[in-house]
């Protein structure tokens, strides 16, 4: 089967929805894979022949198998798309389990309902990486993929960036937090250690200023060359205080950015 990358039919999924048609009555199909992962599908009465395989992003726990994000589900069903997804059978950075689970989910759907006209994979963040991995298989079970903000630049580099932020936080902001850098069993609980200490009152002292900015510089990409000045001091405070949403996947980065913003505010100086 020749794989095609079909972006146009799925482009609307990445844009905000301003109006939604009423969702028609749909059938729910559920099952459990041989691996133990659970899967769920929704098939509308006006099924148009296209099955959308949703892959969710990173979660520290096993999330329920939701065939599509809530904000898109009714619109897609109204347009006649069938929706399907699995819970991967594992939480965390579960690529090893997620890719075969998603493939097996499509096969389980086909065994129950027959082969749809096309199967399109879509997902964001880690889910985008899973969708890409499914598209790259020698004998893919999908006909196209939409990878939104996918973690495909290299997982090792991405994890190293998180490690850099955690190390800087432990060294400069939360040295007494007990933040673990290796052998972390629960990453969210570990991140909360630094978060709790970072929320302690900040003393407006010049001595701490350099430390705050050095930690923040670890969270923001550097300029294109050594001649480019550090852009961080020119970033408006309103952007710094919104940064926790951008860095929500890395509790250590989120904590240090917010603390830096609070430190700047306490001094009465622009961030």
C-alpha positions in Angstrom: 0.0 0.0 0.0 1.4 3.4 -1.0 1.3 5.8 1.9 0.2 9.4 1.1 0.7 12.3 3.4 -2.8 13.9 3.4 -2.7 17.3 5.2 -5.6 19.1 3.5 -8.4 16.8 4.7 -7.2 17.2 8.3 -6.0 20.8 8.3 -9.2 22.0 10.0 -8.2 20.0 13.1 -5.3 22.3 13.9 -7.5 25.5 13.6 -9.9 26.8 16.3 -13.5 25.9 15.7 -16.0 28.8 15.4 -19.1 26.7 14.8 -20.0 23.1 15.0 -22.7 21.0 13.4 -24.9 18.9 15.8 -23.3 15.5 16.2 -25.4 12.7 14.8 -26.1 9.5 16.7 -23.0 7.4 16.7 -22.2 3.8 17.8 -19.5 3.2 20.4 -17.3 0.2 19.9 -14.9 -0.8 22.7 -12.3 -3.6 23.1 -9.1 -4.8 24.8 -6.0 -5.6 22.8 -3.8 -8.6 23.4 -1.3 -6.3 25.1 -4.0 -5.2 27.6 -4.4 -1.8 26.1 -8.0 -0.6 25.8 -9.4 1.0 22.7 -12.6 2.8 21.8 -14.2 3.9 18.6 -17.2 6.1 17.6 -18.9 5.4 14.3 -21.5 8.0 13.1 -24.7 7.0 11.3 -23.5 9.0 8.3 -20.0 7.4 8.2 -18.1 8.8 5.2 -15.6 6.0 5.0 -12.7 7.8 6.7 -11.4 6.5 10.0 -9.3 9.0 12.1 -6.8 7.4 14.5 -6.1 9.8 17.4 -2.8 9.6 19.3 -2.7 11.7 22.5 0.4 13.4 23.8 2.6 12.7 26.8 0.9 11.8 30.1 2.5 10.5 33.2 -0.4 8.1 33.7 -2.6 5.8 31.5 -5.4 8.1 30.2 -8.8 6.7 29.1 -9.0 5.8 25.4 -10.7 8.9 23.9 -11.3 8.7 20.2 -10.7 12.4 19.7 -10.2 15.6 21.8 -13.5 16.8 23.2 -13.4 20.1 21.3 -13.2 18.3 17.9 -15.3 15.2 18.5 -18.8 16.4 17.7 -17.7 18.3 14.6 -15.8 15.3 13.2 -18.7 13.0 13.9 -21.1 15.4 12.2 -18.9 15.4 9.1 -19.1 11.6 9.0 -15.7 10.7 10.3 -15.3 7.6 12.5 -13.0 8.1 15.4 -10.8 5.6 17.2 -7.9 5.6 19.7 -6.3 3.4 22.4 -4.9 4.2 25.8 -1.6 2.7 24.7 -1.6 0.4 27.8 1.1 2.5 29.4 1.8 6.0 30.7 4.9 8.2 30.4 7.2 8.2 27.4 5.5 5.1 26.1 6.5 5.0 22.4 7.4 1.3 22.7 3.9 0.4 23.7 1.9 3.2 21.9 3.0 2.5 18.3 2.1 -1.2 18.3 -1.1 -0.5 20.3 -2.3 2.1 17.8 -1.6 -0.3 14.9 -3.4 -3.1 16.7 -6.3 -0.7 17.3 -6.8 -0.1 13.6 -6.6 -3.9 13.0 -9.2 -4.5 15.7 -11.5 -1.9 14.2 -11.2 -3.5 10.8 -11.9 -7.0 12.2 -15.2 -5.6 13.7 -16.3 -3.1 11.1 -14.5 -4.0 7.9 -11.8 -2.0 6.1 -12.7 1.7 5.8 -12.0 3.6 2.6 -9.0 5.3 4.3 -7.3 5.5 7.7 -5.8 8.8 8.7 -3.6 9.1 11.8 -3.4 12.4 13.7 -1.9 13.5 17.0 0.1 16.3 18.7 3.4 16.4 20.6 4.2 12.8 21.5 1.1 11.8 19.6 2.5 13.5 16.5 5.6 11.3 16.9 3.5 8.2 17.2 1.5 9.2 14.0 4.8 9.8 12.2 6.1 6.4 13.3 3.0 4.7 12.0 3.4 6.4 8.7 7.0 5.3 8.4 6.3 1.6 8.9 7.1 -0.8 5.9 3.5 -2.0 5.8 1.5 0.9 7.3 -2.1 0.4 8.3 -2.8 4.1 7.7 -3.2 6.0 4.4 -2.0 9.4 5.7 -0.9 11.3 8.8 -1.1 14.7 10.4 1.6 15.3 13.0 0.9 18.5 15.0 3.8 20.0 16.9 5.4 16.5 16.9 8.4 15.5 19.0 10.3 14.4 16.0 13.4 16.5 16.3 15.0 13.9 18.4 13.8 12.5 21.7 17.3 12.4 23.2 17.8 16.1 22.5 14.4 17.0 23.9 15.1 15.0 27.1 18.5 16.6 27.4 16.9 20.0 27.2 14.6 19.1 30.1 17.7 17.8 32.0 19.5 21.1 31.5 16.5 22.9 32.9 16.2 20.6 35.9 20.0 20.9 36.6 19.9 24.6 36.5 16.9 24.7 38.7 18.5 22.4 41.3 21.7 24.4 41.2 20.4 28.0 41.2 16.8 28.2 42.3 15.8 25.1 44.3 19.0 23.6 45.8 17.2 22.2 48.8 14.2 20.9 47.1 15.4 17.3 46.7 14.9 17.5 42.9 16.2 14.3 41.3 18.0 14.5 38.1 18.3 10.7 37.3 16.4 7.6 38.2 13.1 9.5 38.4 10.2 7.2 39.1 7.4 9.9 39.0 8.4 12.9 36.9 5.4 15.0 37.9 5.9 14.5 41.6 9.6 15.2 41.1 8.9 18.5 39.3 6.6 19.6 42.1 9.5 19.5 44.5 11.2 22.4 42.7 7.8 24.0 42.1 7.1 24.3 45.8 10.4 25.8 46.6 10.2 28.2 43.6 7.0 29.6 45.0 8.7 30.8 48.2 8.8 34.6 48.7 11.6 36.2 46.6 13.8 38.7 48.4 14.5 41.7 46.1 18.3 41.5 46.2 20.8 42.3 43.5 22.8 39.3 44.4 20.2 36.9 43.1 19.5 38.6 39.8 22.2 36.9 37.8 21.1 33.5 38.9 17.5 34.0 37.9 18.5 35.2 34.4 21.0 32.4 33.9 18.4 29.8 34.8 15.9 31.4 32.4 18.4 31.5 29.6 18.6 27.7 29.8 14.9 27.5 29.0 14.9 29.7 26.0 16.6 28.9 22.7 19.8 30.8 22.1 20.3 33.3 19.3 21.6 32.3 15.9 25.2 33.1 16.7 27.6 34.4 19.4 27.1 38.0 18.2 23.4 37.9 18.9 22.7 39.3 22.4 20.6 37.3 24.9 17.0 38.1 24.0 15.6 37.3 27.4 16.0 40.8 29.1 13.9 42.4 26.3 11.0 39.9 26.6 8.0 41.8 28.0 6.9 40.5 31.5 3.5 39.6 30.1 5.2 37.0 27.8 7.3 35.6 30.6 4.2 35.1 32.8 2.5 33.2 30.0 5.5 31.0 29.4 4.3 28.3 31.9 1.7 27.3 29.3 4.3 26.9 26.6 6.6 24.9 28.9 3.9 22.9 30.7 5.6 19.6 29.6 8.7 20.5 31.7 7.8 21.4 35.3 11.4 22.4 36.0 11.4 25.0 33.1 7.9 26.2 34.1 9.0 26.8 37.7 12.2 28.7 36.8 10.5 30.9 34.3 7.8 31.9 36.7 10.3 32.5 39.5 12.4 34.8 37.3 9.3 36.8 36.4 8.3 37.1 40.0 11.9 38.1 41.0 11.9 40.9 38.3 8.4 42.1 39.5 9.5 42.3 43.1 12.4 44.5 42.1 10.1 46.8 40.1 12.1 46.3 37.0 10.9 45.1 33.6 11.5 41.5 32.8 
